[in-house]
């Protein structure tokens, strides 16, 4: 996950600004928690991942939440992961398209 951190989230402007967490959902078995924040603010919100399916760890459950709407003027987000072993990633910044 650290090697591909630039894929953790993706912005898309379609009927408002949307942020996709699909990459993190597919690697959820390695992640305990996904925290995020807007702009330079604190990383104090949690994106809830579906439970790990040990028999099919990279599958995406049918009812999984993959994205969320964010305020239209969102310029950037920051994300930090807590892995299942308790270690945390650096806080990574992602810019919305202009």
C-alpha positions as CSV (number, residue, x, y, z in Angstrom):
1,X,0.0,0.0,0.0
2,X,2.8,2.4,0.7
3,X,4.3,1.9,-2.8
4,X,0.9,2.8,-4.4
5,X,-0.2,5.5,-2.0
6,X,-1.0,7.8,-4.9
7,X,-3.9,5.5,-5.7
8,X,-5.5,5.5,-2.2
9,X,-8.2,7.9,-3.2
10,X,-9.4,9.5,-6.4
11,X,-11.4,12.6,-7.0
12,X,-14.1,12.8,-9.7
13,X,-16.3,15.8,-10.5
14,X,-19.6,14.4,-11.6
15,X,-22.9,15.8,-10.3
16,X,-20.7,17.4,-7.6
17,X,-17.4,16.4,-6.2
18,X,-16.9,12.7,-5.3
19,X,-14.0,10.9,-3.7
20,X,-13.5,7.2,-4.4
21,X,-11.9,4.9,-1.8
22,X,-12.0,1.8,-4.1
23,X,-8.3,1.0,-3.9
24,X,-8.4,1.0,-0.1
25,X,-11.6,-1.2,0.0
26,X,-9.8,-3.8,-2.1
27,X,-6.9,-3.8,0.4
28,X,-9.0,-3.6,3.5
29,X,-7.7,-6.8,5.0
30,X,-4.4,-5.0,5.6
31,X,-6.0,-1.9,7.0
32,X,-7.5,-1.3,10.5
33,X,-8.7,2.2,9.9
34,X,-8.8,5.0,7.2
35,X,-8.8,8.5,8.6
36,X,-9.1,11.6,6.4
37,X,-9.5,15.3,6.6
38,X,-10.1,18.2,4.3
39,X,-7.4,20.7,3.2
40,X,-4.7,21.2,5.9
41,X,-7.2,20.4,8.7
42,X,-6.9,17.5,11.1
43,X,-7.2,13.9,9.8
44,X,-10.1,13.3,12.2
45,X,-12.8,11.7,10.1
46,X,-13.1,7.9,9.5
47,X,-14.0,6.2,6.3
48,X,-15.6,2.9,7.3
49,X,-14.3,-0.1,5.4
50,X,-16.3,-3.3,5.0
51,X,-15.1,-6.4,7.0
52,X,-12.2,-8.4,5.6
53,X,-13.2,-11.6,3.8
54,X,-10.2,-13.9,4.5
55,X,-11.4,-16.4,1.8
56,X,-11.5,-13.6,-0.9
57,X,-9.5,-10.7,0.6
58,X,-9.4,-8.5,-2.5
59,X,-13.1,-8.8,-3.4
60,X,-15.4,-5.9,-3.2
61,X,-18.6,-6.7,-1.3
62,X,-21.8,-6.0,-3.2
63,X,-23.0,-3.5,-0.6
64,X,-19.6,-1.8,0.0
65,X,-19.4,2.0,0.1
66,X,-16.8,2.9,-2.4
67,X,-17.2,6.7,-2.6
68,X,-18.6,9.7,-0.8
69,X,-19.7,13.2,-1.9
70,X,-17.6,16.0,-0.6
71,X,-18.2,19.8,-0.6
72,X,-17.9,21.2,-4.2
73,X,-15.1,23.6,-3.3
74,X,-12.9,20.8,-1.8
75,X,-9.4,21.5,-3.0
76,X,-7.6,18.7,-1.2
77,X,-7.8,15.9,1.2
78,X,-5.3,14.2,3.5
79,X,-5.5,10.5,4.4
80,X,-3.7,8.3,7.0
81,X,-4.0,4.6,7.4
82,X,-3.6,2.4,10.4
83,X,-2.6,-1.0,9.4
84,X,-3.7,-4.2,11.1
85,X,-0.4,-4.5,12.9
86,X,-1.0,-1.1,14.5
87,X,1.5,0.9,12.5
88,X,0.4,4.1,10.8
89,X,1.2,5.5,7.4
90,X,2.5,9.0,6.9
91,X,-0.4,11.4,6.3
92,X,-0.7,11.7,2.5
93,X,-2.1,14.7,0.6
94,X,-4.3,14.5,-2.5
95,X,-5.3,17.4,-4.7
96,X,-8.7,17.7,-6.3
97,X,-8.8,18.4,-10.1
98,X,-9.0,22.1,-10.9
